[in-house]
Amino acid sequence: METEKQLENKPKCVLITGCSSGFGFLAALGAAQNGFDVIATMRNLDKSQPLKTALSSANLSARIEQLDVTSPQSVADFAKKSGPVDILVNNAGILITGSFLDQTEAEMRKIFETNYFGIVNLTRAIAPGMMERKTGRIINIASLAGLVGHPFNAAYAASKHALVGFTKSIRVELAPFGIDVISIEPGYHRTEIIGANANQSDNFYNRQSPMFTWNRGFLRVMFEEILPRAGHPQDVADLILNLMTAKKPKPHYIIGKDARFAATLQWLGFGPWLERKVVRKIRRATRLENKREEEKKSRRTKGRADRIQADL
């Protein structure tokens, strides 16, 4: 049996979900560099090679485990074999872009199963061990969308609002057991959730939808105005790492220039002004997309006419 001194000197165990890329990948790598006993999890172990390569290159080690937070059985099986966890970082999340009119119920439920219920299930599995030891820290990666909303990503925003509410609630419940519960609300950062792992609703390009042109207008705003200004994911990973050892962490942290700007405007009562500004940007981008579509159609029509004329 380990002595009190041995337990004190033993590296803290950090469990991080969603480690195949983005915040989770960088946080797992950073935690290993800082001497933590890291359990890096992901739904699909086929995507584990980049993390394995990064760890090997830095001569670091971490346990890389398969964990599907949307599967209660996967969570239960994992909790049994993981051992005591000192710090839980609930990072796994998905986004499926599209108007609420175009998203299917299955797509909305998939978002909630990962972004909310998956986090609830894993926290329920890990928290009892922390409660027994009278110590622990839970860090939930929410989003600016959980504070101000997110057009054309309503289900994502709703899931993050739910996560923020869940975090605030269990913070009070777990405080008597010496457990800190913290929420991080990042703005846009250049992670794979808006890159290679980005998903669009199956009906995103459905021309019969009244939102068809608006969907494309929103994408234009994303690619031309939002993504070029997105922050670096290392900033969020560094915050996560700092919170692993912070003596007296705050209840929540807003990170990213866009997030701080939007949250400040909302706090000052200028939320409606910001919404009108976003509407104007999307309306302008939609007009440009419609014009581009008409020009493409005109070129195709002219090309067909030229080919017919040449055949005569």
The 8 nearest C-alpha neighbors of each residue, nearest first, counted from 0:
[[1, 2, 3, 5, 6, 4, 9, 7],
 [2, 0, 5, 6, 3, 4, 9, 7],
 [1, 3, 5, 4, 6, 0, 7, 8],
 [2, 4, 6, 5, 7, 1, 8, 0],
 [5, 3, 7, 2, 6, 8, 1, 9],
 [6, 4, 2, 8, 7, 3, 1, 9],
 [5, 7, 9, 3, 4, 8, 2, 1],
 [6, 8, 4, 5, 9, 3, 10, 2],
 [9, 7, 5, 6, 4, 10, 11, 3],
 [8, 10, 6, 7, 5, 11, 4, 12],
 [11, 9, 35, 36, 8, 12, 34, 7],
 [10, 12, 35, 36, 85, 9, 13, 86],
 [11, 13, 36, 84, 85, 37, 35, 10],
 [12, 14, 86, 37, 87, 85, 36, 38],
 [13, 15, 38, 87, 88, 37, 39, 86],
 [16, 14, 88, 39, 40, 87, 89, 38],
 [15, 17, 40, 91, 90, 18, 89, 41],
 [16, 18, 91, 41, 23, 90, 19, 40],
 [19, 17, 23, 24, 20, 41, 16, 40],
 [18, 20, 24, 46, 47, 17, 41, 50],
 [21, 19, 24, 18, 23, 191, 22, 17],
 [22, 20, 190, 24, 23, 191, 232, 25],
 [21, 23, 25, 236, 24, 232, 26, 235],
 [22, 24, 18, 26, 17, 25, 21, 27],
 [23, 25, 18, 20, 27, 21, 22, 26],
 [26, 24, 28, 22, 27, 23, 236, 29],
 [27, 25, 236, 29, 23, 28, 24, 22],
 [28, 26, 30, 24, 29, 25, 23, 39],
 [27, 29, 25, 31, 26, 30, 32, 24],
 [30, 28, 32, 26, 31, 27, 25, 33],
 [29, 31, 33, 27, 32, 35, 28, 26],
 [30, 32, 28, 34, 33, 35, 29, 37],
 [33, 31, 29, 30, 34, 28, 59, 35],
 [34, 32, 30, 31, 35, 29, 240, 28],
 [33, 35, 31, 32, 30, 10, 36, 11],
 [36, 34, 10, 31, 11, 30, 37, 33],
 [35, 37, 12, 10, 11, 13, 34, 31],
 [38, 36, 13, 61, 35, 12, 39, 62],
 [37, 39, 62, 14, 63, 61, 13, 15],
 [40, 38, 63, 15, 18, 62, 37, 27],
 [41, 39, 64, 16, 65, 63, 66, 18],
 [40, 42, 17, 65, 66, 18, 43, 16],
 [41, 43, 67, 66, 65, 44, 40, 17],
 [44, 42, 45, 41, 46, 65, 47, 66],
 [43, 45, 47, 46, 65, 41, 42, 64],
 [44, 46, 43, 47, 48, 42, 19, 41],
 [47, 45, 44, 19, 48, 43, 49, 41],
 [46, 48, 44, 45, 50, 49, 19, 51],
 [47, 49, 51, 50, 46, 52, 45, 44],
 [50, 48, 52, 51, 47, 53, 46, 19],
 [51, 49, 53, 52, 48, 47, 54, 24],
 [50, 52, 48, 54, 49, 53, 55, 47],
 [51, 53, 55, 49, 50, 54, 48, 56],
 [54, 52, 50, 56, 55, 51, 49, 57],
 [55, 53, 59, 51, 57, 52, 56, 58],
 [54, 56, 58, 52, 57, 53, 59, 51],
 [55, 57, 53, 58, 54, 52, 59, 51],
 [56, 58, 54, 59, 55, 53, 32, 52],
 [59, 57, 55, 56, 54, 60, 53, 32],
 [60, 58, 54, 57, 55, 31, 32, 61],
 [61, 59, 54, 31, 58, 62, 55, 37],
 [62, 60, 37, 38, 63, 31, 36, 39],
 [61, 63, 38, 39, 37, 64, 60, 36],
 [62, 64, 39, 40, 38, 61, 65, 47],
 [65, 63, 40, 39, 62, 66, 41, 38],
 [64, 66, 41, 40, 42, 44, 43, 67],
 [67, 65, 42, 41, 40, 68, 73, 64],
 [66, 68, 42, 69, 70, 73, 65, 74],
 [67, 69, 117, 70, 74, 66, 113, 121],
 [70, 68, 117, 67, 112, 113, 71, 116],
 [69, 71, 73, 72, 68, 67, 74, 117],
 [72, 70, 74, 73, 75, 69, 120, 68],
 [73, 71, 75, 70, 74, 76, 77, 67],
 [72, 74, 70, 76, 71, 75, 67, 77],
 [75, 73, 71, 77, 72, 76, 68, 121],
 [76, 74, 72, 78, 77, 73, 71, 79],
 [77, 75, 73, 79, 74, 78, 72, 80],
 [76, 78, 74, 79, 75, 80, 81, 73],
 [79, 77, 75, 81, 76, 80, 74, 124],
 [80, 78, 76, 77, 81, 75, 82, 74],
 [79, 81, 77, 78, 82, 76, 75, 83],
 [82, 80, 78, 77, 79, 83, 84, 38],
 [81, 83, 80, 84, 79, 78, 128, 12],
 [84, 82, 128, 85, 81, 12, 129, 125],
 [85, 83, 12, 86, 13, 82, 14, 87],
 [84, 86, 135, 12, 11, 13, 136, 83],
 [87, 85, 13, 136, 84, 137, 135, 14],
 [86, 88, 137, 14, 13, 138, 15, 89],
 [87, 89, 15, 138, 90, 139, 137, 14],
 [90, 88, 139, 16, 140, 91, 138, 118],
 [89, 91, 140, 16, 17, 88, 23, 92],
 [92, 90, 17, 16, 89, 114, 113, 93],
 [93, 91, 114, 113, 90, 94, 17, 110],
 [92, 94, 110, 192, 114, 113, 95, 91],
 [93, 95, 155, 96, 198, 192, 110, 197],
 [96, 94, 198, 199, 200, 97, 93, 152],
 [97, 95, 199, 152, 200, 151, 198, 94],
 [96, 98, 151, 200, 203, 152, 102, 199],
 [97, 99, 151, 100, 101, 102, 152, 210],
 [98, 100, 102, 101, 153, 97, 151, 154],
 [101, 99, 98, 102, 210, 97, 103, 208],
 [102, 100, 98, 202, 99, 97, 203, 103],
 [103, 101, 99, 200, 100, 97, 106, 98],
 [104, 102, 106, 105, 101, 107, 200, 201],
 [103, 105, 107, 106, 108, 102, 109, 99],
 [104, 106, 108, 103, 107, 109, 102, 110],
 [107, 105, 109, 103, 104, 108, 102, 110],
 [108, 106, 104, 110, 109, 105, 154, 103],
 [107, 109, 111, 105, 110, 106, 112, 104],
 [110, 108, 106, 112, 107, 111, 105, 113],
 [109, 111, 107, 108, 113, 112, 114, 93],
 [110, 112, 108, 115, 114, 113, 109, 158],
 [111, 113, 116, 109, 69, 110, 117, 115],
 [114, 112, 117, 111, 110, 69, 115, 92],
 [115, 113, 92, 111, 110, 158, 112, 117],
 [114, 116, 111, 118, 117, 113, 162, 158],
 [115, 117, 112, 119, 118, 120, 113, 111],
 [118, 116, 68, 113, 69, 120, 119, 115],
 [117, 119, 121, 115, 116, 120, 122, 89],
 [118, 120, 116, 122, 117, 121, 123, 115],
 [121, 119, 123, 117, 118, 122, 116, 124],
 [120, 122, 124, 118, 123, 119, 74, 117],
 [121, 123, 125, 119, 124, 120, 126, 118],
 [122, 124, 120, 121, 126, 125, 119, 127],
 [123, 125, 121, 122, 126, 78, 120, 127],
 [126, 124, 122, 123, 127, 128, 121, 78],
 [125, 127, 129, 128, 123, 122, 124, 130],
 [128, 126, 130, 129, 125, 131, 124, 123],
 [129, 127, 131, 130, 126, 125, 83, 132],
 [130, 128, 126, 132, 135, 127, 131, 134],
 [131, 129, 133, 127, 176, 128, 132, 126],
 [130, 132, 128, 129, 133, 127, 176, 134],
 [131, 133, 129, 130, 134, 128, 135, 176],
 [134, 132, 130, 176, 177, 131, 129, 178],
 [135, 133, 177, 178, 129, 132, 130, 176],
 [136, 134, 178, 85, 129, 86, 179, 177],
 [135, 137, 179, 86, 178, 180, 87, 85],
 [136, 138, 180, 87, 86, 88, 179, 181],
 [139, 137, 88, 181, 182, 180, 87, 89],
 [140, 138, 89, 182, 88, 141, 181, 183],
 [141, 139, 183, 90, 182, 89, 184, 138],
 [140, 142, 184, 159, 183, 139, 182, 162],
 [143, 141, 184, 185, 144, 145, 159, 186],
 [142, 144, 184, 186, 145, 146, 185, 258],
 [145, 143, 148, 156, 142, 149, 146, 147],
 [146, 144, 160, 159, 143, 142, 156, 148],
 [145, 147, 143, 144, 148, 160, 142, 262],
 [146, 148, 144, 145, 143, 149, 262, 261],
 [149, 147, 144, 156, 145, 146, 150, 153],
 [148, 150, 144, 152, 156, 153, 151, 147],
 [151, 149, 152, 153, 148, 98, 217, 156],
 [152, 150, 98, 97, 153, 96, 149, 99],
 [153, 151, 96, 150, 155, 149, 154, 97],
 [152, 154, 156, 155, 151, 149, 150, 157],
 [155, 153, 157, 156, 152, 107, 158, 110],
 [154, 156, 158, 152, 153, 157, 94, 159],
 [157, 155, 144, 153, 159, 145, 148, 154],
 [156, 158, 154, 160, 159, 155, 153, 161],
 [159, 157, 161, 155, 156, 160, 111, 115],
 [158, 160, 145, 162, 156, 161, 157, 141],
 [161, 159, 145, 157, 163, 162, 158, 156],
 [162, 160, 158, 164, 159, 163, 165, 157],
 [163, 161, 159, 165, 164, 160, 115, 166],
 [162, 164, 166, 160, 165, 161, 159, 167],
 [165, 163, 161, 167, 162, 166, 168, 160],
 [164, 166, 162, 168, 163, 167, 161, 169],
 [167, 165, 163, 168, 164, 169, 170, 162],
 [168, 166, 164, 170, 165, 169, 163, 171],
 [167, 169, 165, 170, 166, 171, 164, 172],
 [168, 170, 172, 171, 166, 167, 173, 165],
 [169, 171, 180, 167, 168, 173, 172, 166],
 [170, 172, 169, 174, 173, 168, 167, 175],
 [173, 171, 169, 170, 174, 168, 175, 176],
 [172, 174, 176, 170, 178, 171, 175, 169],
 [173, 175, 176, 171, 177, 178, 172, 170],
 [176, 174, 173, 177, 172, 178, 171, 133],
 [177, 175, 133, 174, 130, 173, 178, 134],
 [178, 176, 134, 133, 174, 175, 179, 135],
 [177, 179, 135, 134, 136, 174, 176, 173],
 [178, 180, 136, 137, 135, 181, 174, 177],
 [181, 179, 137, 170, 136, 138, 178, 166],
 [182, 180, 138, 250, 251, 139, 137, 179],
 [181, 183, 251, 139, 138, 140, 141, 252],
 [184, 182, 252, 140, 251, 141, 253, 185],
 [183, 185, 142, 253, 141, 143, 252, 254],
 [186, 184, 254, 142, 143, 253, 255, 183],
 [185, 187, 258, 143, 255, 257, 188, 254],
 [186, 188, 229, 230, 185, 189, 255, 257],
 [189, 187, 230, 229, 231, 232, 190, 186],
 [188, 190, 231, 229, 232, 230, 187, 191],
 [191, 189, 21, 192, 188, 193, 194, 232],
 [190, 192, 194, 196, 195, 193, 21, 20],
 [191, 193, 196, 197, 190, 194, 94, 93],
 [194, 192, 197, 191, 190, 196, 195, 189],
 [195, 193, 191, 197, 196, 192, 190, 189],
 [194, 196, 191, 197, 193, 192, 190, 198],
 [197, 195, 192, 191, 194, 198, 193, 93],
 [198, 196, 193, 192, 194, 195, 191, 94],
 [197, 199, 95, 96, 196, 94, 200, 192],
 [200, 198, 96, 95, 97, 203, 201, 197],
 [199, 201, 203, 202, 97, 102, 96, 95],
 [200, 202, 203, 199, 102, 204, 101, 103],
 [203, 201, 205, 200, 101, 204, 102, 97],
 [202, 204, 200, 201, 205, 97, 199, 101],
 [205, 203, 202, 206, 211, 201, 214, 215],
 [204, 206, 202, 207, 208, 203, 211, 201],
 [207, 205, 208, 211, 204, 209, 212, 210],
 [208, 206, 205, 209, 211, 210, 204, 202],
 [207, 209, 210, 211, 206, 205, 101, 202],
 [210, 208, 211, 207, 212, 206, 213, 100],
 [211, 209, 213, 208, 212, 214, 98, 100],
 [212, 210, 208, 214, 213, 206, 209, 204],
 [213, 211, 215, 214, 210, 285, 216, 289],
 [212, 214, 216, 210, 215, 211, 285, 217],
 [215, 213, 217, 211, 216, 212, 210, 218],
 [216, 214, 218, 212, 213, 217, 219, 285],
 [217, 215, 285, 284, 213, 219, 218, 214],
 [216, 218, 220, 214, 215, 219, 281, 213],
 [219, 217, 221, 215, 220, 216, 222, 214],
 [218, 220, 216, 222, 221, 217, 223, 284],
 [221, 219, 217, 223, 224, 218, 222, 284],
 [222, 220, 225, 218, 219, 223, 224, 226],
 [223, 221, 219, 226, 220, 224, 218, 225],
 [222, 224, 220, 221, 219, 225, 227, 226],
 [225, 223, 220, 221, 222, 227, 226, 228],
 [224, 226, 221, 228, 227, 222, 229, 223],
 [225, 227, 229, 228, 222, 221, 224, 223],
 [228, 226, 225, 229, 224, 223, 222, 221],
 [229, 227, 226, 225, 230, 224, 187, 188],
 [230, 228, 188, 226, 187, 227, 189, 225],
 [229, 231, 188, 189, 255, 187, 232, 228],
 [230, 232, 233, 188, 189, 234, 229, 235],
 [233, 231, 234, 235, 188, 22, 189, 21],
 [232, 234, 236, 235, 231, 237, 25, 22],
 [235, 233, 237, 232, 236, 231, 238, 230],
 [234, 236, 238, 237, 232, 233, 239, 22],
 [235, 237, 26, 233, 239, 22, 238, 234],
 [238, 236, 240, 234, 235, 239, 233, 241],
 [237, 239, 235, 241, 240, 236, 242, 234],
 [238, 240, 236, 242, 237, 241, 235, 243],
 [241, 239, 237, 243, 238, 242, 236, 30],
 [242, 240, 238, 243, 239, 244, 245, 237],
 [241, 243, 245, 239, 244, 240, 238, 248],
 [242, 244, 240, 241, 245, 239, 86, 136],
 [243, 245, 242, 241, 246, 240, 248, 247],
 [246, 244, 242, 248, 247, 241, 243, 240],
 [247, 245, 248, 244, 242, 243, 249, 241],
 [246, 248, 245, 249, 179, 242, 244, 250],
 [249, 247, 245, 246, 250, 242, 181, 179],
 [248, 250, 251, 247, 181, 252, 182, 242],
 [251, 249, 181, 182, 248, 180, 252, 167],
 [252, 250, 182, 181, 249, 183, 253, 184],
 [251, 253, 183, 184, 254, 182, 249, 250],
 [252, 254, 184, 185, 183, 259, 258, 251],
 [253, 255, 185, 258, 252, 184, 186, 259],
 [256, 254, 258, 186, 257, 185, 259, 230],
 [255, 257, 259, 258, 260, 254, 186, 230],
 [258, 256, 260, 255, 259, 186, 261, 187],
 [259, 257, 186, 255, 261, 260, 256, 143],
 [258, 260, 262, 256, 257, 261, 263, 255],
 [259, 261, 257, 263, 258, 262, 256, 264],
 [260, 262, 264, 258, 263, 259, 257, 265],
 [261, 263, 265, 259, 264, 260, 258, 266],
 [264, 262, 266, 260, 265, 261, 259, 267],
 [265, 263, 269, 267, 261, 266, 262, 270],
 [264, 266, 270, 268, 262, 269, 263, 267],
 [265, 267, 263, 264, 268, 262, 269, 270],
 [268, 266, 264, 265, 269, 263, 270, 262],
 [267, 269, 265, 266, 270, 264, 271, 263],
 [270, 268, 264, 272, 265, 271, 267, 273],
 [269, 271, 265, 273, 272, 268, 264, 274],
 [272, 270, 274, 273, 269, 275, 268, 265],
 [273, 271, 275, 269, 270, 274, 276, 264],
 [272, 274, 276, 270, 271, 275, 277, 269],
 [273, 275, 271, 277, 276, 272, 278, 270],
 [276, 274, 278, 272, 277, 273, 279, 271],
 [277, 275, 273, 279, 274, 278, 272, 280],
 [276, 278, 280, 274, 279, 275, 281, 273],
 [277, 279, 275, 281, 276, 280, 282, 274],
 [280, 278, 282, 276, 277, 281, 283, 275],
 [279, 281, 277, 283, 278, 282, 284, 276],
 [280, 282, 284, 278, 283, 217, 279, 216],
 [283, 281, 279, 285, 280, 284, 278, 286],
 [284, 282, 286, 280, 285, 281, 279, 287],
 [283, 285, 216, 281, 287, 286, 282, 219],
 [286, 284, 216, 288, 282, 287, 283, 213],
 [285, 287, 289, 283, 284, 288, 290, 282],
 [288, 286, 290, 284, 285, 289, 291, 283],
 [287, 289, 285, 291, 290, 286, 292, 284],
 [290, 288, 292, 286, 291, 287, 285, 293],
 [291, 289, 287, 293, 288, 292, 286, 294],
 [290, 292, 288, 294, 289, 293, 287, 295],
 [291, 293, 289, 295, 290, 294, 288, 296],
 [294, 292, 296, 290, 295, 291, 297, 289],
 [293, 295, 297, 291, 296, 292, 298, 290],
 [296, 294, 292, 298, 293, 297, 291, 299],
 [295, 297, 293, 299, 294, 298, 292, 300],
 [296, 298, 294, 300, 295, 299, 293, 301],
 [299, 297, 301, 295, 300, 296, 302, 294],
 [298, 300, 302, 296, 297, 301, 303, 295],
 [301, 299, 297, 303, 302, 298, 296, 304],
 [302, 300, 304, 298, 303, 299, 305, 297],
 [301, 303, 299, 305, 304, 300, 298, 306],
 [302, 304, 306, 300, 301, 305, 307, 299],
 [303, 305, 301, 307, 302, 306, 308, 300],
 [306, 304, 308, 302, 303, 307, 301, 309],
 [305, 307, 309, 303, 308, 304, 302, 310],
 [308, 306, 304, 310, 309, 305, 303, 311],
 [309, 307, 305, 311, 306, 310, 304, 303],
 [308, 310, 306, 307, 311, 305, 304, 303],
 [309, 311, 307, 308, 306, 305, 304, 303],
 [310, 308, 309, 307, 306, 305, 304, 303]]
